[in-house]
Amino acid sequence: MASNPAQTQVDTRDVVYTIEHVAALFHVKVDSAREYTYRKDFPSAHQLGARLL
């Protein structure tokens, strides 16, 4: 994980995003992005193996 989310390269053609992708897209820290996921208007995560995407 990069220390500066703004410098993380994100391929927007991906159909699923990890929390690290979301943080990079919104230019926030991973903890802040995780808080977004608790909002009712944020898309729900899907289980893929041991990860939520």
Summary of the structure (lengths in Angstrom):
residues: 53
radius of gyration: 10.9
end to end distance: 16.0
largest distance: 28.3
contacts: 100
relative contact order: 0.19
helix: 34%
strand: 8%
